[in-house]
Amino acid sequence: MRQNAGMDEQADLDPSGPDWSVSAGKAWVEVQDLTDSVYAPVERLLTDEVGDGPGRRVLDVGCGTGATTVAIARRLGADARCTGIDVSEPMVEAAQERARTAGVEADFLLADAQTHDFGEGVFDQVVSRWGLMFFADPVAAFSNLRRAAAGGRLRAISWRSHTENPFMTVAESAAAPLLPGFEPRRSDDAPGQFGLADEAATAEILRDAGWEDVTLRPVDVTCSFPEAELVRYFLGLGPLARHLDGLSPAEVPDELVGTVRRAFDPYLADGQVSFDAACWMIGASSPA
């Protein structure tokens, strides 16, 4: 199995965002089994899109713990060349282990896709599941990816606005009154989870980066997970989890946990937590 190409190349992280190289990356690794299950429908949507596309050389940007990279590699078969890239060392290591366990051939790079020298025209498709919203310089990043996929195409899933995804901000909004100095997100500023929410602005970024035939198609995907995993979910992911970084679940005040837990009641039914992920399916082509 191919792996670990470029592991010594460290990425420049946005200082105002999550520390993907340490705490945030480790947090995602710890809950990867849960996120794999929750977002499996989104993974299938992107995997089907890629599987129906041209070529078998695929770059997965912001690959995280490798779920999408491995799923695409399985879909395309043994003669495919699938590469995942991420700035988080813990997540890249978890992705390598996932591929080993699955017996799937895949490369994984610890590097910043905005600046990494991939070469020109080395991929047929650039894909991403929620990995494109965090670039410090989006035009530079998408220009770099366009060169890497010269003659190929882009297919990626990104979030629409935070107002269309109220589930994503439930925990932080409920917790804010109990945590002085902690502010919930109230905008879709980039870089961040909703950094590509604005359809016109995202299309302009891609065109400025040299991509053609740019489309943003709205997709809504129902996701769910067991109610028993709810506390683990909101203590393990998102701005609230980062604010509480360093505290074990037992150290988080019961009042805070109970308040946030009750805020999710509108999303509970029959022992399941369910919500709609409001996303864009982004498409574009790179001139040869």
LUMGUSE-969511 format. One record per residue (C-alpha): residue number from 1; x, y, z; residue in three letters. Coordinates in pm, whole numbers, plus 32768, in hexadecimal, padded with zeros to 4 digits. Layout:
BEGIN
+-----+------+------+------+-----+
:   i :    u :    v :    w :  aa :
+-----+------+------+------+-----+
: NUM :    X :    Y :    Z : ALA :
...
+-----+------+------+------+-----+
This chain:
BEGIN
+-----+------+------+------+-----+
:   i :    u :    v :    w :  aa :
+-----+------+------+------+-----+
:   1 : 8000 : 8000 : 8000 : MET :
:   2 : 8080 : 8157 : 7FA4 : ARG :
:   3 : 8082 : 8257 : 80B9 : GLN :
:   4 : 812F : 8374 : 816E : ASN :
:   5 : 81B1 : 8430 : 803F : ALA :
:   6 : 8222 : 8586 : 80AE : GLY :
:   7 : 81E9 : 8552 : 8222 : MET :
:   8 : 82FF : 8646 : 8277 : ASP :
:   9 : 8253 : 876E : 81CE : GLU :
:  10 : 819E : 8837 : 82DC : GLN :
:  11 : 807B : 891B : 8288 : ALA :
:  12 : 8048 : 8A84 : 82EB : ASP :
:  13 : 7F06 : 8A86 : 83B4 : LEU :
:  14 : 7E14 : 8BA4 : 83DC : ASP :
:  15 : 7E65 : 8C22 : 853B : PRO :
:  16 : 7CFD : 8C85 : 857D : SER :
:  17 : 7C6E : 8B32 : 8523 : GLY :
:  18 : 7C7E : 89D4 : 85B2 : PRO :
:  19 : 7DD7 : 8947 : 85FC : ASP :
:  20 : 7DB1 : 8822 : 8510 : TRP :
:  21 : 7F19 : 87B5 : 854E : SER :
:  22 : 7EDC : 8772 : 86BF : VAL :
:  23 : 7D9B : 8788 : 878C : SER :
:  24 : 7C93 : 87AA : 867B : ALA :
:  25 : 7D34 : 8697 : 85AD : GLY :
:  26 : 7D47 : 85AE : 86D8 : LYS :
:  27 : 7BDB : 85F8 : 872C : ALA :
:  28 : 7B6D : 8590 : 85D0 : TRP :
:  29 : 7C35 : 844F : 85EB : VAL :
:  30 : 7B8F : 83FE : 8737 : GLU :
:  31 : 7A32 : 841F : 86A2 : VAL :
:  32 : 7A7B : 839E : 8545 : GLN :
:  33 : 799C : 826D : 8575 : ASP :
:  34 : 787A : 8355 : 85C6 : LEU :
:  35 : 78BA : 844B : 84AB : THR :
:  36 : 78E7 : 8329 : 83B6 : ASP :
:  37 : 7789 : 82B4 : 840D : SER :
:  38 : 76E5 : 840D : 841A : VAL :
:  39 : 776B : 8483 : 82CD : TYR :
:  40 : 7763 : 8339 : 820D : ALA :
:  41 : 7648 : 83B9 : 812A : PRO :
:  42 : 771E : 84E4 : 80C5 : VAL :
:  43 : 7847 : 8400 : 8084 : GLU :
:  44 : 7770 : 8325 : 7FA2 : ARG :
:  45 : 76F4 : 8455 : 7EE3 : LEU :
:  46 : 7855 : 84CA : 7E97 : LEU :
:  47 : 78D9 : 836C : 7E54 : THR :
:  48 : 77C6 : 8330 : 7D53 : ASP :
:  49 : 7815 : 847E : 7CAE : GLU :
:  50 : 7986 : 8427 : 7C95 : VAL :
:  51 : 7944 : 82C3 : 7C27 : GLY :
:  52 : 7879 : 8340 : 7B00 : ASP :
:  53 : 798B : 8435 : 7A9B : GLY :
:  54 : 7AB7 : 841E : 79B5 : PRO :
:  55 : 7C0A : 838E : 7A0D : GLY :
:  56 : 7C8B : 82CC : 7B37 : ARG :
:  57 : 7D87 : 83C0 : 7BCF : ARG :
:  58 : 7CD5 : 846E : 7CEE : VAL :
:  59 : 7D48 : 856F : 7DEE : LEU :
:  60 : 7C75 : 8588 : 7F2B : ASP :
:  61 : 7CB1 : 86DD : 7FCC : VAL :
:  62 : 7C86 : 86F9 : 8144 : GLY :
:  63 : 7C6D : 857E : 8154 : CYS :
:  64 : 7C60 : 8574 : 82D0 : GLY :
:  65 : 7C6A : 8411 : 834F : THR :
:  66 : 7C49 : 8387 : 81EE : GLY :
:  67 : 7AE1 : 830C : 81E0 : ALA :
:  68 : 7A97 : 83AB : 808E : THR :
:  69 : 7BED : 835D : 7FFB : THR :
:  70 : 7BC8 : 81ED : 8051 : VAL :
:  71 : 7A5F : 81E0 : 7FD8 : ALA :
:  72 : 7AC3 : 8276 : 7E88 : ILE :
:  73 : 7BEC : 818B : 7E68 : ALA :
:  74 : 7B05 : 8064 : 7EA3 : ARG :
:  75 : 7A0C : 80E7 : 7DA5 : ARG :
:  76 : 7B11 : 8120 : 7C94 : LEU :
:  77 : 7BCB : 7FDA : 7CC6 : GLY :
:  78 : 7D31 : 7F63 : 7CE1 : ALA :
:  79 : 7DB7 : 8022 : 7BB5 : ASP :
:  80 : 7D4B : 8173 : 7C43 : ALA :
:  81 : 7E3E : 8267 : 7CE2 : ARG :
:  82 : 7D93 : 8317 : 7E03 : CYS :
:  83 : 7E4C : 8418 : 7ED4 : THR :
:  84 : 7DD1 : 84C5 : 800E : GLY :
:  85 : 7E6A : 8607 : 8090 : ILE :
:  86 : 7E36 : 86AD : 81E2 : ASP :
:  87 : 7EEB : 879B : 82CD : VAL :
:  88 : 7EA4 : 86C8 : 8402 : SER :
:  89 : 7FAC : 85C9 : 845F : GLU :
:  90 : 7EC5 : 8506 : 8549 : PRO :
:  91 : 7DBD : 84ED : 843A : MET :
:  92 : 7EB4 : 848A : 832B : VAL :
:  93 : 7F3D : 8379 : 840E : GLU :
:  94 : 7DD8 : 8300 : 844C : ALA :
:  95 : 7D96 : 8303 : 82D5 : ALA :
:  96 : 7EC8 : 822B : 8298 : GLN :
:  97 : 7E52 : 8134 : 839D : GLU :
:  98 : 7CF6 : 8130 : 8305 : ARG :
:  99 : 7D83 : 80DC : 81AE : ALA :
: 100 : 7E66 : 7FCE : 8240 : ARG :
: 101 : 7D45 : 7F2E : 82FA : THR :
: 102 : 7C68 : 7F3C : 81C5 : ALA :
: 103 : 7D79 : 7EB0 : 80E5 : GLY :
: 104 : 7D4D : 7FD8 : 7FFA : VAL :
: 105 : 7E63 : 807E : 7F33 : GLU :
: 106 : 7E73 : 81F4 : 7F77 : ALA :
: 107 : 7F75 : 8307 : 7FA4 : ASP :
: 108 : 7F59 : 8404 : 80BD : PHE :
: 109 : 800D : 8553 : 80CC : LEU :
: 110 : 8043 : 8625 : 8202 : LEU :
: 111 : 804A : 8774 : 8151 : ALA :
: 112 : 7F87 : 88B1 : 8101 : ASP :
: 113 : 7EC9 : 888F : 7FB9 : ALA :
: 114 : 7EE2 : 8A07 : 7F8C : GLN :
: 115 : 805C : 89FD : 7F61 : THR :
: 116 : 80C5 : 8894 : 7F24 : HIS :
: 117 : 816D : 8859 : 7DD3 : ASP :
: 118 : 80A1 : 873E : 7D3D : PHE :
: 119 : 8121 : 8771 : 7BDC : GLY :
: 120 : 8043 : 87C2 : 7AB3 : GLU :
: 121 : 7F2D : 86E5 : 7A31 : GLY :
: 122 : 7F7B : 85C5 : 7B1D : VAL :
: 123 : 7E0F : 858E : 7B87 : PHE :
: 124 : 7CD3 : 854E : 7AC0 : ASP :
: 125 : 7BF1 : 85BD : 7BDA : GLN :
: 126 : 7C18 : 8697 : 7D0E : VAL :
: 127 : 7B12 : 8642 : 7E13 : VAL :
: 128 : 7AC1 : 86A9 : 7F74 : SER :
: 129 : 79C0 : 866B : 807F : ARG :
: 130 : 79BF : 87AA : 8150 : TRP :
: 131 : 7B33 : 87E6 : 812B : GLY :
: 132 : 7B40 : 891C : 804D : LEU :
: 133 : 7AB6 : 8A2A : 8136 : MET :
: 134 : 7BEB : 8A68 : 820A : PHE :
: 135 : 7CEA : 8AFD : 8119 : PHE :
: 136 : 7D8C : 8C43 : 8186 : ALA :
: 137 : 7D9F : 8CAD : 8016 : ASP :
: 138 : 7C89 : 8BF6 : 7F5B : PRO :
: 139 : 7CE6 : 8C7A : 7E01 : VAL :
: 140 : 7E4F : 8C0B : 7E2A : ALA :
: 141 : 7DDF : 8AB8 : 7EAD : ALA :
: 142 : 7CE7 : 8A77 : 7D95 : PHE :
: 143 : 7DE9 : 8AED : 7C97 : SER :
: 144 : 7EDE : 89ED : 7D1D : ASN :
: 145 : 7DD7 : 88DB : 7D0E : LEU :
: 146 : 7D74 : 8941 : 7BAD : ARG :
: 147 : 7EDB : 8910 : 7B38 : ARG :
: 148 : 7EE8 : 87BD : 7BE0 : ALA :
: 149 : 7DAD : 8758 : 7B23 : ALA :
: 150 : 7DF6 : 87FC : 79D3 : ALA :
: 151 : 7D0A : 8759 : 78DA : GLY :
: 152 : 7C40 : 86C4 : 79F9 : GLY :
: 153 : 7B26 : 8731 : 7ADA : ARG :
: 154 : 7ABC : 8793 : 7C3A : LEU :
: 155 : 79A3 : 86F0 : 7CFF : ARG :
: 156 : 7979 : 8758 : 7E69 : ALA :
: 157 : 787D : 8772 : 7F80 : ILE :
: 158 : 7878 : 88AE : 8056 : SER :
: 159 : 7781 : 893B : 8151 : TRP :
: 160 : 767D : 8A3B : 80F7 : ARG :
: 161 : 7638 : 8B4F : 81F6 : SER :
: 162 : 7624 : 8B26 : 8370 : HIS :
: 163 : 74BB : 8B9E : 835F : THR :
: 164 : 746A : 8A77 : 827B : GLU :
: 165 : 7522 : 898E : 8369 : ASN :
: 166 : 7496 : 89E6 : 84C1 : PRO :
: 167 : 74FD : 8895 : 854F : PHE :
: 168 : 766A : 88F8 : 8529 : MET :
: 169 : 764E : 8A1A : 861F : THR :
: 170 : 755F : 8989 : 8724 : VAL :
: 171 : 766F : 892B : 881C : ALA :
: 172 : 772C : 8A73 : 8816 : GLU :
: 173 : 75EF : 8B47 : 8825 : SER :
: 174 : 7568 : 8A85 : 894F : ALA :
: 175 : 76B5 : 8A8D : 8A07 : ALA :
: 176 : 770F : 8BFA : 89CE : ALA :
: 177 : 763E : 8C8C : 8AEF : PRO :
: 178 : 76F4 : 8BA3 : 8BE0 : LEU :
: 179 : 7854 : 8BEA : 8B5F : LEU :
: 180 : 78C8 : 8D53 : 8B84 : PRO :
: 181 : 7999 : 8DBD : 8A5A : GLY :
: 182 : 7920 : 8CA2 : 897A : PHE :
: 183 : 7866 : 8D1D : 8846 : GLU :
: 184 : 779C : 8C45 : 8756 : PRO :
: 185 : 77D0 : 8C75 : 85E3 : ARG :
: 186 : 76EE : 8D7A : 8549 : ARG :
: 187 : 777C : 8D98 : 83EA : SER :
: 188 : 7807 : 8CCD : 82CB : ASP :
: 189 : 795D : 8D70 : 82C7 : ASP :
: 190 : 7A7C : 8CB5 : 8223 : ALA :
: 191 : 7B4A : 8BF4 : 8271 : PRO :
: 192 : 7A69 : 8B0A : 8335 : GLY :
: 193 : 7958 : 8A08 : 831C : GLN :
: 194 : 7873 : 8AF4 : 825A : PHE :
: 195 : 7987 : 8BA2 : 819B : GLY :
: 196 : 78FC : 8B3B : 8047 : LEU :
: 197 : 778E : 8B70 : 809D : ALA :
: 198 : 775D : 8C9C : 7FB8 : ASP :
: 199 : 770D : 8C13 : 7E5F : GLU :
: 200 : 7776 : 8D45 : 7D97 : ALA :
: 201 : 78B4 : 8D82 : 7E5E : ALA :
: 202 : 791F : 8C15 : 7E44 : THR :
: 203 : 78E2 : 8C0F : 7CCD : ALA :
: 204 : 79B1 : 8D4D : 7CAC : GLU :
: 205 : 7ACF : 8CB5 : 7D72 : ILE :
: 206 : 7AD6 : 8B86 : 7C8E : LEU :
: 207 : 7AC8 : 8C54 : 7B50 : ARG :
: 208 : 7BD9 : 8D3D : 7BD0 : ASP :
: 209 : 7CA8 : 8C04 : 7C0E : ALA :
: 210 : 7C7E : 8B9C : 7AA2 : GLY :
: 211 : 7B70 : 8A92 : 7AC1 : TRP :
: 212 : 7A65 : 8A7E : 79B3 : GLU :
: 213 : 7900 : 89F9 : 799F : ASP :
: 214 : 78CC : 8A4E : 7B0E : VAL :
: 215 : 7788 : 89D3 : 7BAD : THR :
: 216 : 7703 : 89C8 : 7D10 : LEU :
: 217 : 75DE : 88DA : 7D33 : ARG :
: 218 : 7520 : 88DB : 7E7D : PRO :
: 219 : 74FC : 8786 : 7F1F : VAL :
: 220 : 7452 : 872F : 8067 : ASP :
: 221 : 74B9 : 85EC : 810F : VAL :
: 222 : 740D : 8554 : 823D : THR :
: 223 : 7509 : 84E0 : 8342 : CYS :
: 224 : 74CB : 842D : 848B : SER :
: 225 : 756F : 8384 : 85B2 : PHE :
: 226 : 74FE : 82DE : 86F8 : PRO :
: 227 : 7483 : 83C4 : 880B : GLU :
: 228 : 7574 : 8311 : 88F4 : ALA :
: 229 : 7694 : 83B1 : 8834 : GLU :
: 230 : 7613 : 8517 : 884E : LEU :
: 231 : 76E7 : 858C : 8973 : VAL :
: 232 : 781B : 84F0 : 88D8 : ARG :
: 233 : 77C7 : 85A7 : 8797 : TYR :
: 234 : 77AF : 8707 : 8823 : PHE :
: 235 : 78CE : 86DB : 8919 : LEU :
: 236 : 79AD : 8652 : 8805 : GLY :
: 237 : 796E : 8735 : 86DA : LEU :
: 238 : 7945 : 88A4 : 868A : GLY :
: 239 : 798C : 89F0 : 8733 : PRO :
: 240 : 7901 : 8982 : 8884 : LEU :
: 241 : 79E3 : 8853 : 8888 : ALA :
: 242 : 7B0E : 892E : 8835 : ARG :
: 243 : 7AB0 : 8A23 : 8949 : HIS :
: 244 : 7AA6 : 8901 : 8A41 : LEU :
: 245 : 7BE8 : 8869 : 89BE : ASP :
: 246 : 7CB0 : 87CD : 8AD6 : GLY :
: 247 : 7B81 : 876B : 8BA6 : LEU :
: 248 : 7B12 : 8602 : 8BBC : SER :
: 249 : 799B : 85C4 : 8B99 : PRO :
: 250 : 798B : 858C : 8D11 : ALA :
: 251 : 7A1C : 86E7 : 8D4D : GLU :
: 252 : 7918 : 879D : 8C7C : VAL :
: 253 : 780E : 8832 : 8D65 : PRO :
: 254 : 76C9 : 876D : 8D6F : ASP :
: 255 : 7602 : 88AE : 8D3E : GLU :
: 256 : 76B7 : 88F3 : 8BF7 : LEU :
: 257 : 768A : 8791 : 8B74 : VAL :
: 258 : 751B : 878C : 8BD5 : GLY :
: 259 : 74D3 : 88DF : 8B39 : THR :
: 260 : 7578 : 8886 : 89F0 : VAL :
: 261 : 74DD : 872C : 89F0 : ARG :
: 262 : 737D : 87BE : 8A12 : ARG :
: 263 : 73BE : 88B4 : 88F6 : ALA :
: 264 : 73CF : 878E : 8807 : PHE :
: 265 : 7270 : 8712 : 8863 : ASP :
: 266 : 71D7 : 878C : 8718 : PRO :
: 267 : 72BE : 869D : 8661 : TYR :
: 268 : 7269 : 8567 : 8730 : LEU :
: 269 : 7172 : 8457 : 86D2 : ALA :
: 270 : 7161 : 82E4 : 871D : ASP :
: 271 : 72BA : 82D8 : 87B9 : GLY :
: 272 : 7362 : 8382 : 8691 : GLN :
: 273 : 73F3 : 84DA : 8651 : VAL :
: 274 : 739D : 8547 : 84EE : SER :
: 275 : 73EB : 8680 : 8428 : PHE :
: 276 : 740A : 86F7 : 82C2 : ASP :
: 277 : 7563 : 875A : 8246 : ALA :
: 278 : 752F : 887B : 8154 : ALA :
: 279 : 7656 : 886D : 8064 : CYS :
: 280 : 76D9 : 88D5 : 7F12 : TRP :
: 281 : 7751 : 87DA : 7E13 : MET :
: 282 : 7861 : 88A7 : 7D6C : ILE :
: 283 : 78C7 : 8853 : 7C0A : GLY :
: 284 : 79CA : 88ED : 7B25 : ALA :
: 285 : 7ABE : 888F : 7A11 : SER :
: 286 : 7C2D : 88E2 : 79EF : SER :
: 287 : 7CA9 : 8944 : 7895 : PRO :
: 288 : 7DB6 : 8863 : 7808 : ALA :
+-----+------+------+------+-----+
